[in-house]
Amino acid sequence: MPTQTEYRSELHQRQKELMVKWYERLNGAAERGSPPSVSMMISGNCVELLEGFDAVPIYPEVNALQLAIRHQSLDPILFAEEMGYAADNCAYVKADIGAYLKGITPTGGKLPKPTLVLCNFVGCNTYLKWFEHVAEFTGAPLYTLDVPFMRADDPSAADIQYVVSQLKELIKLLEQLTGRKFDYDRFKEGVRCAARVEELWSNIKHLARSVPSPFDAYFDAITFMGPLYVYRAKPEGVEFFELALRELEEKVARHEGVNDQEKFRVVIEGPPPYPHFRTFRDMFAKWKACAVASTYSTVGGLWEFGARHDPEEPFESVALHMLAHNVTNRNYLQRYEQIKRYVEEWGADGVIIHFVKSCRLFSAGQGDMRDYFTKVLGVPTLYIESDLEDPRYFSEAQLRNRIDAYFEALEHQKAHGGMVTNKAENNRQNAERSTIQ
Amino acid sequence: MITSASDCEDIISDLTFSTVREWKEQHPGDKAIAYFPVYAPVELIHAAAMLPVGLNGAGDQLDIQYADARFGSFICSIVKTTLELGLTNHLAPFDGVLFSSICDSARNLCFVMKRNFPDKYIDFLHLPHNPKSKSSTDFLVTEYRRLLEQLETLNGCHVDDDNLNEAITLYNANRALTRQLYDERARQPQLLRTSELYALVRVSNFLPVEQHTELLRRTVSDLPTRVGKQRDSIRIIVEGSFCEQPPLDLIKIIEEAGCYIVDDDFVLGPRWFLEDVPVNGDPLRSLAQSYSERAVYSSVRHDSRKPRHKELIEKVRRRRADAVILLIAKFCEPALFDYVLFKEELEKENIPHLLMEFEEKMFTFERLRTEVETFVESLLFD
């Protein structure tokens, strides 16, 4: 029997309206050639800069995940495989390219030929290939904005300078391509909006430290991602996140959780299986398990630890965002540290590692991550495998068995005490003490 | 002294890295730095008085006992064998391991290694993906300088421009000879089999550059004395094995099936500059500029000025090749992505091609043998 796991409210209605409006704008761009459109990657995107041209972003990842969540990804994937893409290539790319060549769009409306294909490379090498292919198949010009990977704790002055130089080259290129002059004041205003949105989103994430958490920071986080990436630099984005924070604060005040009774608090690592999103979610809901934090929700930006855009230094702060404040450009050990902080500060009982076949950036080495959390930190950790886009890689019975076994063990540990339970209990108490009111 | 291809083959498959151990015995206190493929600045390591050693996985010499649990399904073999070499203490002769921004799996491996081997110096080099931007050379200069400072600290030495220029000169000479041998093979493939050239180039990963240059020199001077009979073979380019290496037996099978391999992207590490790196001015800048302007293309180097599928076609024309074999390591995502555009371009140009997937640890080749034989026959009798 499916379990009721979602709440529906004004913020969901508003989210839908914003997304419809975005697709209408893209449709308009396709029909009239205006506004200019820029194909970008979600991770480390510089949507603030687009504001300076009143340009609209196209996110191929959003197209791909929309297809998957609507159970429409398999056809374009098979089409791409017939063209020569391998079974082992990222299925996001296959779905996006296949859909483009077959003329499928997520909403049935039109998508414009991008004015520019901007590969904002942040960590994911597949992005480089994906955008080369998008440029090849659409015939649109390509600019690769190279962002040095985080090989130290913090970016160096040279790293920042390198990204800023490229941002300025990008502005010149966009001026040529659009025939529009870059509006610096509007860019700065975009950065100001982004800083405000980040503050609000960060506050929302910290609400998940409450017991019970008012939302699921993995499954419900998806609702926030569209507005976050498309509208972060716009007043509509600020309004949306003000509304969302208000609604969720009210839930906290009412001690209202995601499920009728929160029994387990987990941190989830890795993207969700979009083609089986509901089924997967229900496997956790059955155990009244709530994700209090997730790494996937930091793909577009990692703000809950204090980073913000800064309108006083707009270029540098966009560069810093691309370099250091998104999970994909941060190194693997920084991700271990991020999850560790979630476990400790958000009061989690354990960690779920979801290996997705498509994404080596997320998944290559997750066995070592499990080793670290179980053996070094003593955190109960579950490792499961499927895919974020390809519906063929989802073994429902096996996943259910493993998830059930994990929570059964966790329940047993909780009931009978023991080191792990004490640790989780301490985490929970710490979280309660530090919950933002 | 190394006198034959089979000596080279022994060194290549020696997972105890005895040549490195010997070098360290002869140079007490000196250090050896291993590097993961493809584009490693060996000149910097050499200038810092250390031995650069190219890693190429473990072939079929090592049973994976631990690394599968760390890297899971759908990850290429070389990533796992490299970690396995570490976890089984095979990397003991090395004081450090260097990685670069070639792909997601190799990058994550760098940081997994960092956690598991805290006593080793492990570093990650970001090679720019936007050579079109002038700022990318400036960036790479600072990146090389950062690496050099780390190496200086590790070895307690100071490296000046003269040291760097000396290293560049040594490697230029080595690469010039390698290029000469590649050209000779394309001209007279019956005199220099690819299985021999392959071993000869790959062994450079394990030898001091001066010693390897001597070996190349002997081979170059020996070539005119060779006699070889022209066979009824097709001229092919092998593309896609720039990181994980196919088993030597597979290369031999391709040749036996009736192919003259007239160009390839095997073991690019020792030969990735297409021309000499200039030896004047600022050596770090010369090296950085050479990465942007003089580096061989591969599926892990991105330059929007010149798409790789165009480079492949040029290579086919330059070498007067009849066909292309895309020989790709299983789960190698960069090569598998490039296959799509390579295939499209090859078909546009009416150049026959064959896709073959391999794993370094494979040891039966019957299916691949049949595939390549059928391919060759279809071309010979078409």
Contacts between the chains, C-beta under 8 A, distances in Angstrom:
chain1	res1	chain2	res2	distance
A	83	B	340	6.3
A	84	B	339	5.9
A	84	B	340	4.5
A	84	B	343	4.8
A	84	B	344	7.6
A	85	B	336	7.6
A	85	B	337	7.7
A	85	B	340	5.7
A	86	B	336	4.1
A	86	B	339	7.0
A	88	B	74	6.1
A	88	B	330	7.6
A	88	B	331	5.3
A	88	B	333	6.7
A	88	B	336	6.1
A	89	B	333	6.2
A	89	B	336	5.4
A	89	B	337	6.0
A	90	B	333	7.1
A	93	B	337	7.5
A	121	B	129	5.6
A	121	B	130	8.0
A	123	B	104	7.6
A	123	B	107	7.8
A	124	B	104	6.5
A	125	B	101	7.7
A	125	B	102	7.6
A	125	B	103	5.1
A	125	B	104	5.1
A	125	B	107	7.9
A	125	B	300	7.6
A	125	B	333	7.5
A	125	B	334	6.5
A	126	B	104	7.0
A	126	B	333	6.6
A	126	B	337	7.4
A	128	B	129	6.1
A	128	B	302	5.1
A	129	B	333	7.8
A	129	B	334	6.9
A	129	B	337	3.9
A	129	B	338	7.3
A	132	B	302	7.5
A	132	B	304	7.5
A	132	B	307	7.4
A	132	B	341	7.5
A	133	B	337	7.4
A	133	B	340	6.9
A	133	B	341	7.0
A	136	B	307	7.6
A	136	B	341	6.3
A	142	B	304	5.3
A	143	B	304	7.6
A	144	B	129	5.5
A	144	B	130	4.8
A	144	B	132	7.7
A	144	B	302	6.4
A	144	B	304	5.7
A	145	B	130	6.7
A	146	B	128	5.1
A	146	B	129	4.3
A	146	B	130	3.9
A	146	B	133	7.4
A	146	B	136	6.5
A	148	B	126	4.3
A	148	B	139	7.1
A	148	B	143	7.6
A	149	B	101	6.0
A	149	B	107	6.8
A	149	B	124	6.8
A	149	B	126	5.1
A	151	B	123	7.1
A	151	B	124	4.2
A	151	B	125	7.7
A	151	B	126	6.3
A	156	B	142	7.5
A	156	B	146	7.5
A	158	B	138	7.9
A	158	B	139	6.2
A	158	B	142	4.0
A	158	B	143	7.6
A	159	B	139	7.8
A	161	B	135	7.6
A	161	B	139	7.9
A	162	B	128	7.9
A	162	B	135	5.5
A	162	B	136	7.3
A	162	B	138	7.2
A	162	B	139	4.1
A	165	B	133	6.9
A	165	B	134	7.9
A	165	B	135	3.8
A	165	B	138	8.0
A	166	B	130	6.5
A	166	B	133	5.5
A	166	B	135	6.3
A	169	B	133	5.8
A	169	B	135	7.7
A	331	B	107	7.9
A	331	B	111	4.9
A	331	B	124	7.5
A	332	B	107	8.0
A	332	B	108	5.0
A	332	B	111	3.7
A	332	B	112	6.4
A	333	B	111	5.0
A	333	B	114	6.4
A	333	B	115	6.0
A	336	B	115	7.7
A	355	B	72	5.9
A	355	B	73	7.8
A	357	B	73	7.3
A	357	B	74	5.1
A	360	B	74	7.7
A	360	B	75	6.9
A	360	B	103	7.4
A	360	B	104	4.1
A	360	B	105	4.9
A	360	B	108	7.4
A	360	B	333	6.4
A	361	B	104	4.4
A	361	B	108	7.6
A	363	B	72	7.0
A	363	B	74	7.7
A	364	B	71	6.1
A	364	B	72	7.9
A	364	B	75	5.3
A	364	B	79	6.9
A	364	B	104	6.0
A	364	B	105	4.1
A	364	B	108	4.4
A	364	B	109	7.2
A	365	B	70	6.4
A	365	B	71	6.0
A	365	B	105	7.9
A	365	B	108	4.1
A	365	B	109	6.7
A	365	B	111	7.5
A	365	B	112	4.6
A	366	B	72	6.5
A	367	B	68	7.8
A	367	B	69	4.9
A	367	B	70	4.1
A	367	B	71	5.9
A	367	B	72	5.2
A	368	B	70	4.3
A	368	B	71	7.6
A	368	B	112	4.5
A	368	B	115	6.9
A	368	B	116	7.3
A	371	B	69	7.6
A	371	B	70	6.7
A	372	B	115	6.9
A	385	B	72	7.2
A	385	B	73	6.8
